[in-house]
Amino acid sequence: MSTAPHNAAAPTTTAPTSGALAPVLDLLALLIFALLARLAHDDGSGFSVLRWLDTAWPFMLGAAIVWVILRATGAGAAGFSLRTGVFVWLGSLVAGLGIWGIRNAAVPHWSFILVATLMSALLLFGWRGIARLRTRKS
């Protein structure tokens, strides 16, 4: 028999757990992306929440679909991982730009594709990078 004290508590970890937080942060990042787009491309009619959400929903729909697939396959547990971020990023881009193209009956201009690709990557990978840095400092 061992005389060492038995610790029944689970080991602690500094890695963030995703639960529902990662999908929420992804949707928040895409809302910020759409807000910046609305503010940068004001057509003179002024800002409105409805126009902001109208810009955001196609990208958010893509992210939500990816999250449903990730959860259904069990791959969504690592929501803070860069790998998960790649899936969410690509899904939001394909849906967002695809829906834009259908709604406007045109292929999005290359500059729109470039800016949407870079800004959504910055925001979706940015919060993951910050989370990783915070866990390393802990």
N, CA, C and O atoms as a DFTB+ gen file, in Angstrom:
552 C
 N C O
     1  1       0.814      -1.185       0.000
     2  2       0.000       0.000       0.000
     3  2       0.856       1.247       0.000
     4  3       1.912       1.304       0.630
     5  1       0.385       2.223      -0.706
     6  2       1.111       3.479      -0.789
     7  2       0.688       4.391       0.346
     8  3      -0.491       4.452       0.697
     9  1       1.644       5.094       0.914
    10  2       1.328       6.052       1.965
    11  2       1.218       7.465       1.436
    12  3       0.968       8.404       2.192
    13  1       1.407       7.616       0.124
    14  2       1.300       8.942      -0.490
    15  2      -0.150       9.392      -0.461
    16  3      -1.051       8.578      -0.661
    17  1      -0.389      10.672      -0.215
    18  2      -1.775      11.158      -0.192
    19  2      -2.414      11.013      -1.568
    20  3      -1.776      11.237      -2.596
    21  1      -3.664      10.638      -1.559
    22  2      -4.417      10.459      -2.810
    23  2      -5.170      11.750      -3.124
    24  3      -5.941      12.246      -2.303
    25  1      -4.941      12.275      -4.298
    26  2      -5.637      13.487      -4.725
    27  2      -6.670      13.092      -5.757
    28  3      -6.314      12.711      -6.872
    29  1      -7.928      13.174      -5.412
    30  2      -9.009      12.774      -6.316
    31  2      -9.352      13.860      -7.319
    32  3     -10.108      13.617      -8.259
    33  1      -8.815      15.031      -7.136
    34  2      -9.134      16.130      -8.057
    35  2      -8.487      15.870      -9.409
    36  3      -7.396      15.307      -9.503
    37  1      -9.179      16.290     -10.436
    38  2      -8.653      16.143     -11.796
    39  2      -7.466      17.070     -11.971
    40  3      -7.413      18.133     -11.353
    41  1      -6.518      16.681     -12.802
    42  2      -5.372      17.568     -13.040
    43  2      -5.831      18.870     -13.676
    44  3      -6.771      18.902     -14.471
    45  1      -5.149      19.927     -13.309
    46  2      -5.507      21.226     -13.876
    47  2      -4.718      21.455     -15.147
    48  3      -3.647      20.882     -15.347
    49  1      -5.255      22.285     -15.986
    50  2      -4.600      22.612     -17.247
    51  2      -4.741      24.103     -17.490
    52  3      -5.695      24.731     -17.029
    53  1      -3.795      24.659     -18.211
    54  2      -3.889      26.074     -18.543
    55  2      -4.483      26.284     -19.921
    56  3      -4.703      27.422     -20.335
    57  1      -4.746      25.194     -20.640
    58  2      -5.336      25.323     -21.975
    59  2      -6.796      25.735     -21.852
    60  3      -7.507      25.215     -20.992
    61  1      -7.257      26.655     -22.689
    62  2      -8.647      27.076     -22.594
    63  2      -9.577      25.966     -23.053
    64  3      -9.250      25.183     -23.945
    65  1     -10.729      25.915     -22.431
    66  2     -11.751      24.979     -22.880
    67  2     -12.726      25.757     -23.734
    68  3     -13.057      26.903     -23.430
    69  1     -13.181      25.137     -24.795
    70  2     -14.008      25.878     -25.739
    71  2     -15.461      25.901     -25.333
    72  3     -16.054      26.978     -25.274
    73  1     -16.065      24.754     -25.049
    74  2     -17.485      24.724     -24.752
    75  2     -18.244      25.540     -25.769
    76  3     -18.115      25.320     -26.974
    77  1     -19.018      26.461     -25.300
    78  2     -19.765      27.341     -26.196
    79  2     -19.015      28.641     -26.460
    80  3     -19.468      29.458     -27.262
    81  1     -17.890      28.845     -25.809
    82  2     -17.194      30.125     -25.923
    83  2     -16.575      30.350     -27.303
    84  3     -16.685      31.447     -27.851
    85  1     -15.935      29.343     -27.865
    86  2     -15.279      29.521     -29.169
    87  2     -16.264      29.911     -30.269
    88  3     -15.983      30.848     -31.016
    89  1     -17.413      29.228     -30.403
    90  2     -18.366      29.667     -31.434
    91  2     -18.875      31.087     -31.197
    92  3     -19.080      31.842     -32.148
    93  1     -19.077      31.446     -29.944
    94  2     -19.542      32.804     -29.630
    95  2     -18.482      33.828     -30.023
    96  3     -18.805      34.871     -30.592
    97  1     -17.227      33.535     -29.722
    98  2     -16.148      34.459     -30.091
    99  2     -15.993      34.556     -31.605
   100  3     -15.682      35.624     -32.131
   101  1     -16.210      33.441     -32.310
   102  2     -16.171      33.485     -33.775
   103  2     -17.279      34.379     -34.319
   104  3     -17.037      35.200     -35.204
   105  1     -18.485      34.226     -33.796
   106  2     -19.599      35.057     -34.269
   107  2     -19.368      36.523     -33.927
   108  3     -19.690      37.408     -34.720
   109  1     -18.814      36.778     -32.758
   110  2     -18.479      38.151     -32.376
   111  2     -17.426      38.732     -33.319
   112  3     -17.530      39.890     -33.723
   113  1     -16.417      37.940     -33.671
   114  2     -15.385      38.399     -34.613
   115  2     -16.001      38.743     -35.963
   116  3     -15.615      39.729     -36.591
   117  1     -16.959      37.930     -36.411
   118  2     -17.603      38.199     -37.700
   119  2     -18.532      39.409     -37.621
   120  3     -18.700      40.124     -38.609
   121  1     -19.131      39.642     -36.467
   122  2     -19.919      40.871     -36.290
   123  2     -19.018      42.102     -36.358
   124  3     -19.388      43.116     -36.950
   125  1     -17.848      42.011     -35.758
   126  2     -16.888      43.121     -35.830
   127  2     -16.432      43.326     -37.269
   128  3     -16.332      44.461     -37.734
   129  1     -16.157      42.234     -37.973
   130  2     -15.780      42.294     -39.389
   131  2     -16.849      43.042     -40.188
   132  3     -16.526      43.937     -40.969
   133  1     -18.112      42.680     -39.998
   134  2     -19.205      43.319     -40.734
   135  2     -19.377      44.778     -40.322
   136  3     -19.690      45.626     -41.158
   137  1     -19.174      45.073     -39.047
   138  2     -19.271      46.457     -38.581
   139  2     -18.199      47.317     -39.250
   140  3     -18.486      48.417     -39.722
   141  1     -16.980      46.819     -39.287
   142  2     -15.899      47.566     -39.945
   143  2     -16.191      47.762     -41.427
   144  3     -15.915      48.824     -41.985
   145  1     -16.751      46.738     -42.064
   146  2     -17.109      46.852     -43.487
   147  2     -18.185      47.907     -43.693
   148  3     -18.089      48.717     -44.616
   149  1     -19.202      47.907     -42.848
   150  2     -20.286      48.893     -42.950
   151  2     -19.751      50.303     -42.745
   152  3     -20.118      51.223     -43.476
   153  1     -18.890      50.473     -41.757
   154  2     -18.351      51.806     -41.480
   155  2     -17.424      52.278     -42.596
   156  3     -17.389      53.468     -42.910
   157  1     -16.679      51.362     -43.192
   158  2     -15.744      51.724     -44.259
   159  2     -16.449      52.010     -45.577
   160  3     -15.929      52.753     -46.410
   161  1     -17.613      51.435     -45.769
   162  2     -18.303      51.559     -47.055
   163  2     -19.668      52.219     -46.899
   164  3     -20.655      51.764     -47.478
   165  1     -19.717      53.274     -46.129
   166  2     -20.966      54.014     -45.952
   167  2     -21.355      54.654     -47.276
   168  3     -20.573      55.389     -47.878
   169  1     -22.562      54.370     -47.718
   170  2     -23.030      54.909     -49.004
   171  2     -23.806      56.217     -48.839
   172  3     -24.497      56.658     -49.758
   173  1     -23.687      56.825     -47.673
   174  2     -24.368      58.087     -47.441
   175  2     -25.709      57.937     -46.744
   176  3     -26.296      58.929     -46.311
   177  1     -26.196      56.717     -46.633
   178  2     -27.489      56.514     -45.985
   179  2     -27.356      56.359     -44.476
   180  3     -28.356      56.224     -43.772
   181  1     -26.136      56.379     -43.984
   182  2     -25.917      56.285     -42.548
   183  2     -25.891      54.851     -42.051
   184  3     -26.261      53.916     -42.760
   185  1     -25.451      54.710     -40.837
   186  2     -25.343      53.385     -40.233
   187  2     -26.695      52.951     -39.690
   188  3     -27.440      53.750     -39.123
   189  1     -26.995      51.673     -39.874
   190  2     -28.168      51.090     -39.220
   191  2     -27.831      49.671     -38.792
   192  3     -27.052      48.980     -39.448
   193  1     -28.418      49.252     -37.701
   194  2     -28.187      47.910     -37.184
   195  2     -28.659      46.870     -38.190
   196  3     -28.010      45.838     -38.363
   197  1     -29.777      47.129     -38.854
   198  2     -30.296      46.168     -39.833
   199  2     -29.330      45.969     -40.998
   200  3     -29.123      44.841     -41.448
   201  1     -28.748      47.040     -41.480
   202  2     -27.776      46.909     -42.583
   203  2     -26.519      46.200     -42.109
   204  3     -25.918      45.429     -42.858
   205  1     -26.119      46.455     -40.872
   206  2     -24.967      45.777     -40.282
   207  2     -25.217      44.271     -40.219
   208  3     -24.377      43.476     -40.642
   209  1     -26.374      43.889     -39.691
   210  2     -26.708      42.470     -39.602
   211  2     -26.903      41.848     -40.979
   212  3     -26.606      40.670     -41.179
   213  1     -27.401      42.638     -41.929
   214  2     -27.564      42.143     -43.295
   215  2     -26.207      41.821     -43.925
   216  3     -26.093      40.907     -44.742
   217  1     -25.197      42.572     -43.540
   218  2     -23.837      42.297     -44.006
   219  2     -23.251      41.082     -43.289
   220  3     -22.537      40.285     -43.897
   221  1     -23.550      40.942     -42.012
   222  2     -22.925      39.904     -41.186
   223  2     -23.508      38.508     -41.382
   224  3     -22.767      37.526     -41.344
   225  1     -24.819      38.401     -41.590
   226  2     -25.453      37.085     -41.502
   227  2     -24.909      36.034     -42.464
   228  3     -24.808      34.875     -42.062
   229  1     -24.551      36.357     -43.712
   230  2     -24.031      35.281     -44.566
   231  2     -22.723      34.672     -44.036
   232  3     -22.519      33.461     -44.118
   233  1     -21.857      35.505     -43.504
   234  2     -20.593      35.025     -42.954
   235  2     -20.840      34.252     -41.658
   236  3     -20.209      33.225     -41.409
   237  1     -21.754      34.750     -40.843
   238  2     -22.098      34.073     -39.597
   239  2     -22.778      32.734     -39.867
   240  3     -22.562      31.767     -39.137
   241  1     -23.592      32.679     -40.906
   242  2     -24.238      31.421     -41.277
   243  2     -23.187      30.375     -41.636
   244  3     -23.281      29.224     -41.210
   245  1     -22.194      30.771     -42.413
   246  2     -21.117      29.848     -42.768
   247  2     -20.387      29.332     -41.545
   248  3     -20.103      28.138     -41.443
   249  1     -20.080      30.232     -40.610
   250  2     -19.405      29.814     -39.379
   251  2     -20.291      28.877     -38.569
   252  3     -19.809      27.882     -38.026
   253  1     -21.578      29.186     -38.484
   254  2     -22.502      28.339     -37.724
   255  2     -22.606      26.944     -38.333
   256  3     -22.634      25.950     -37.607
   257  1     -22.663      26.866     -39.647
   258  2     -22.724      25.558     -40.317
   259  2     -21.465      24.752     -40.008
   260  3     -21.544      23.559     -39.713
   261  1     -20.316      25.399     -40.074
   262  2     -19.061      24.706     -39.756
   263  2     -19.084      24.212     -38.317
   264  3     -18.681      23.082     -38.044
   265  1     -19.552      25.045     -37.399
   266  2     -19.603      24.637     -35.996
   267  2     -20.543      23.462     -35.781
   268  3     -20.243      22.575     -34.983
   269  1     -21.672      23.438     -36.475
   270  2     -22.591      22.297     -36.365
   271  2     -21.893      21.026     -36.847
   272  3     -21.989      19.978     -36.208
   273  1     -21.197      21.125     -37.966
   274  2     -20.474      19.962     -38.504
   275  2     -19.368      19.528     -37.542
   276  3     -19.205      18.336     -37.281
   277  1     -18.615      20.482     -37.021
   278  2     -17.539      20.149     -36.086
   279  2     -18.082      19.459     -34.841
   280  3     -17.507      18.475     -34.376
   281  1     -19.171      19.962     -34.305
   282  2     -19.767      19.352     -33.107
   283  2     -20.319      17.964     -33.420
   284  3     -20.174      17.043     -32.617
   285  1     -20.950      17.811     -34.580
   286  2     -21.538      16.519     -34.957
   287  2     -20.469      15.446     -35.151
   288  3     -20.711      14.268     -34.889
   289  1     -19.303      15.853     -35.605
   290  2     -18.219      14.891     -35.840
   291  2     -17.294      14.749     -34.637
   292  3     -16.374      13.932     -34.651
   293  1     -17.535      15.536     -33.607
   294  2     -16.685      15.485     -32.427
   295  2     -15.409      16.285     -32.558
   296  3     -14.572      16.270     -31.656
   297  1     -15.247      16.979     -33.660
   298  2     -14.017      17.742     -33.892
   299  2     -14.083      19.150     -33.310
   300  3     -13.092      19.879     -33.361
   301  1     -15.214      19.543     -32.764
   302  2     -15.363      20.902     -32.263
   303  2     -14.853      21.116     -30.859
   304  3     -14.916      22.231     -30.342
   305  1     -14.342      20.060     -30.225
   306  2     -13.875      20.191     -28.848
   307  2     -12.680      21.127     -28.733
   308  3     -12.476      21.751     -27.691
   309  1     -11.901      21.225     -29.782
   310  2     -10.708      22.080     -29.762
   311  2     -11.013      23.408     -30.438
   312  3     -10.328      23.801     -31.382
   313  1     -12.032      24.095     -29.959
   314  2     -12.483      25.324     -30.588
   315  2     -11.471      26.444     -30.599
   316  3     -11.527      27.331     -31.451
   317  1     -10.537      26.410     -29.651
   318  2      -9.530      27.453     -29.594
   319  2      -8.340      27.155     -30.507
   320  3      -7.442      27.986     -30.642
   321  1      -8.327      25.989     -31.129
   322  2      -7.179      25.606     -31.954
   323  2      -7.177      26.360     -33.284
   324  3      -8.221      26.769     -33.791
   325  1      -5.991      26.528     -33.826
   326  2      -5.866      27.183     -35.130
   327  2      -6.487      26.325     -36.226
   328  3      -7.015      26.852     -37.205
   329  1      -6.425      25.003     -36.064
   330  2      -7.022      24.092     -37.050
   331  2      -8.530      24.335     -37.147
   332  3      -9.079      24.432     -38.244
   333  1      -9.184      24.431     -36.008
   334  2     -10.616      24.731     -36.007
   335  2     -10.855      26.095     -36.626
   336  3     -11.813      26.283     -37.375
   337  1      -9.987      27.046     -36.316
   338  2     -10.103      28.381     -36.891
   339  2     -10.046      28.378     -38.407
   340  3     -10.746      29.154     -39.058
   341  1      -9.220      27.513     -38.973
   342  2      -9.132      27.420     -40.439
   343  2     -10.473      26.975     -41.015
   344  3     -10.948      27.543     -41.998
   345  1     -11.082      25.961     -40.406
   346  2     -12.381      25.486     -40.898
   347  2     -13.447      26.577     -40.801
   348  3     -14.214      26.792     -41.740
   349  1     -13.488      27.258     -39.667
   350  2     -14.481      28.322     -39.472
   351  2     -14.230      29.457     -40.456
   352  3     -15.169      29.981     -41.055
   353  1     -12.987      29.831     -40.623
   354  2     -12.618      30.915     -41.539
   355  2     -13.035      30.589     -42.962
   356  3     -13.687      31.396     -43.624
   357  1     -12.657      29.399     -43.436
   358  2     -13.001      29.021     -44.811
   359  2     -14.511      28.885     -45.000
   360  3     -15.053      29.302     -46.024
   361  1     -15.183      28.305     -44.017
   362  2     -16.638      28.164     -44.115
   363  2     -17.350      29.499     -44.148
   364  3     -18.302      29.684     -44.906
   365  1     -16.890      30.432     -43.325
   366  2     -17.528      31.751     -43.311
   367  2     -17.263      32.497     -44.613
   368  3     -18.137      33.202     -45.117
   369  1     -16.062      32.341     -45.157
   370  2     -15.745      32.998     -46.433
   371  2     -16.561      32.434     -47.588
   372  3     -17.135      33.187     -48.375
   373  1     -16.612      31.111     -47.689
   374  2     -17.354      30.482     -48.786
   375  2     -18.828      30.870     -48.719
   376  3     -19.420      31.253     -49.728
   377  1     -19.414      30.770     -47.535
   378  2     -20.831      31.122     -47.399
   379  2     -21.050      32.615     -47.617
   380  3     -21.944      33.010     -48.366
   381  1     -20.240      33.442     -46.968
   382  2     -20.429      34.886     -47.067
   383  2     -20.278      35.415     -48.478
   384  3     -21.130      36.159     -48.963
   385  1     -19.199      35.033     -49.135
   386  2     -18.977      35.503     -50.503
   387  2     -19.932      34.828     -51.481
   388  3     -20.373      35.444     -52.451
   389  1     -20.251      33.560     -51.223
   390  2     -21.203      32.854     -52.086
   391  2     -22.590      33.464     -52.030
   392  3     -23.220      33.683     -53.065
   393  1     -23.065      33.739     -50.829
   394  2     -24.386      34.361     -50.680
   395  2     -24.373      35.766     -51.265
   396  3     -25.342      36.177     -51.902
   397  1     -23.287      36.507     -51.059
   398  2     -23.187      37.841     -51.659
   399  2     -23.314      37.729     -53.175
   400  3     -24.047      38.496     -53.801
   401  1     -22.597      36.770     -53.763
   402  2     -22.647      36.583     -55.212
   403  2     -24.037      36.237     -55.709
   404  3     -24.473      36.749     -56.740
   405  1     -24.735      35.378     -54.991
   406  2     -26.105      35.009     -55.373
   407  2     -27.036      36.207     -55.250
   408  3     -27.845      36.460     -56.142
   409  1     -26.926      36.940     -54.156
   410  2     -27.806      38.099     -53.934
   411  2     -27.572      39.206     -54.950
   412  3     -28.498      39.934     -55.305
   413  1     -26.343      39.332     -55.416
   414  2     -26.003      40.407     -56.350
   415  2     -25.860      39.928     -57.785
   416  3     -25.546      40.716     -58.677
   417  1     -26.089      38.645     -58.009
   418  2     -25.986      38.044     -59.348
   419  2     -24.662      38.402     -60.025
   420  3     -24.618      38.714     -61.215
   421  1     -23.595      38.348     -59.243
   422  2     -22.269      38.679     -59.766
   423  2     -21.211      38.023     -58.893
   424  3     -21.438      37.731     -57.719
   425  1     -20.066      37.802     -59.486
   426  2     -18.918      37.333     -58.711
   427  2     -18.369      38.539     -57.951
   428  3     -18.198      39.606     -58.540
   429  1     -18.088      38.389     -56.649
   430  2     -17.533      39.528     -55.914
   431  2     -16.232      40.015     -56.554
   432  3     -15.442      39.222     -57.065
   433  1     -16.028      41.320     -56.516
   434  2     -14.799      41.920     -57.042
   435  2     -13.605      41.347     -56.282
   436  3     -13.708      41.032     -55.097
   437  1     -12.482      41.214     -56.967
   438  2     -11.301      40.617     -56.348
   439  2     -10.860      41.374     -55.096
   440  3     -10.350      40.770     -54.152
   441  1     -11.055      42.690     -55.086
   442  2     -10.635      43.464     -53.915
   443  2     -11.515      43.139     -52.703
   444  3     -11.032      43.110     -51.571
   445  1     -12.803      42.895     -52.943
   446  2     -13.708      42.497     -51.865
   447  2     -13.295      41.126     -51.328
   448  3     -13.264      40.911     -50.116
   449  1     -12.980      40.209     -52.229
   450  2     -12.545      38.870     -51.817
   451  2     -11.268      38.968     -50.987
   452  3     -11.143      38.314     -49.951
   453  1     -10.320      39.788     -51.445
   454  2      -9.051      39.949     -50.742
   455  2      -9.247      40.547     -49.351
   456  3      -8.718      40.025     -48.369
   457  1     -10.001      41.633     -49.267
   458  2     -10.208      42.295     -47.977
   459  2     -11.002      41.393     -47.031
   460  3     -10.669      41.293     -45.850
   461  1     -12.038      40.744     -47.535
   462  2     -12.830      39.836     -46.695
   463  2     -11.967      38.682     -46.187
   464  3     -12.081      38.277     -45.031
   465  1     -11.112      38.162     -47.048
   466  2     -10.234      37.056     -46.667
   467  2      -9.263      37.484     -45.574
   468  3      -9.105      36.790     -44.570
   469  1      -8.617      38.622     -45.772
   470  2      -7.610      39.080     -44.816
   471  2      -8.217      39.538     -43.492
   472  3      -7.715      39.186     -42.425
   473  1      -9.284      40.313     -43.553
   474  2      -9.876      40.837     -42.321
   475  2     -10.529      39.742     -41.488
   476  3     -10.398      39.726     -40.265
   477  1     -11.232      38.827     -42.149
   478  2     -11.847      37.743     -41.379
   479  2     -10.766      36.844     -40.776
   480  3     -10.921      36.359     -39.655
   481  1      -9.679      36.619     -41.508
   482  2      -8.570      35.829     -40.957
   483  2      -7.970      36.530     -39.744
   484  3      -7.723      35.900     -38.716
   485  1      -7.740      37.823     -39.864
   486  2      -7.173      38.584     -38.753
   487  2      -8.039      38.458     -37.501
   488  3      -7.523      38.237     -36.405
   489  1      -9.335      38.599     -37.664
   490  2     -10.226      38.563     -36.508
   491  2     -10.443      37.148     -35.972
   492  3     -10.432      36.945     -34.758
   493  1     -10.640      36.170     -36.854
   494  2     -10.895      34.802     -36.396
   495  2      -9.642      34.137     -35.818
   496  3      -9.733      33.362     -34.865
   497  1      -8.481      34.438     -36.390
   498  2      -7.244      33.879     -35.839
   499  2      -6.693      34.772     -34.732
   500  3      -5.966      34.306     -33.855
   501  1      -7.042      36.054     -34.777
   502  2      -6.545      36.993     -33.779
   503  2      -6.972      36.645     -32.372
   504  3      -6.146      36.622     -31.460
   505  1      -8.266      36.371     -32.179
   506  2      -8.705      36.041     -30.818
   507  2      -8.113      34.707     -30.368
   508  3      -7.847      34.516     -29.182
   509  1      -7.907      33.786     -31.306
   510  2      -7.284      32.502     -30.946
   511  2      -5.820      32.715     -30.538
   512  3      -5.340      32.092     -29.591
   513  1      -5.126      33.587     -31.248
   514  2      -3.743      33.889     -30.891
   515  2      -3.639      34.538     -29.523
   516  3      -2.751      34.208     -28.736
   517  1      -4.545      35.455     -29.243
   518  2      -4.559      36.103     -27.925
   519  2      -4.827      35.072     -26.838
   520  3      -4.184      35.095     -25.789
   521  1      -5.772      34.169     -27.079
   522  2      -6.082      33.122     -26.099
   523  2      -4.868      32.229     -25.850
   524  3      -4.595      31.851     -24.711
   525  1      -4.143      31.893     -26.914
   526  2      -2.947      31.052     -26.762
   527  2      -1.869      31.776     -25.954
   528  3      -1.220      31.171     -25.101
   529  1      -1.681      33.060     -26.220
   530  2      -0.686      33.826     -25.463
   531  2      -1.064      33.914     -23.992
   532  3      -0.204      33.817     -23.117
   533  1      -2.334      34.096     -23.726
   534  2      -2.790      34.202     -22.333
   535  2      -2.583      32.898     -21.581
   536  3      -2.236      32.909     -20.400
   537  1      -2.795      31.763     -22.264
   538  2      -2.618      30.479     -21.576
   539  2      -1.145      30.168     -21.355
   540  3      -0.803      29.476     -20.396
   541  1      -0.277      30.658     -22.213
   542  2       1.162      30.432     -22.021
   543  2       1.697      31.226     -20.840
   544  3       2.633      30.790     -20.170
   545  1       1.109      32.392     -20.582
   546  2       1.548      33.227     -19.467
   547  2       1.060      32.680     -18.132
   548  3       1.643      32.975     -17.089
   549  1      -0.004      31.886     -18.159
   550  2      -0.571      31.336     -16.914
   551  2       0.314      30.281     -16.301
   552  3      -0.021      29.725     -15.255
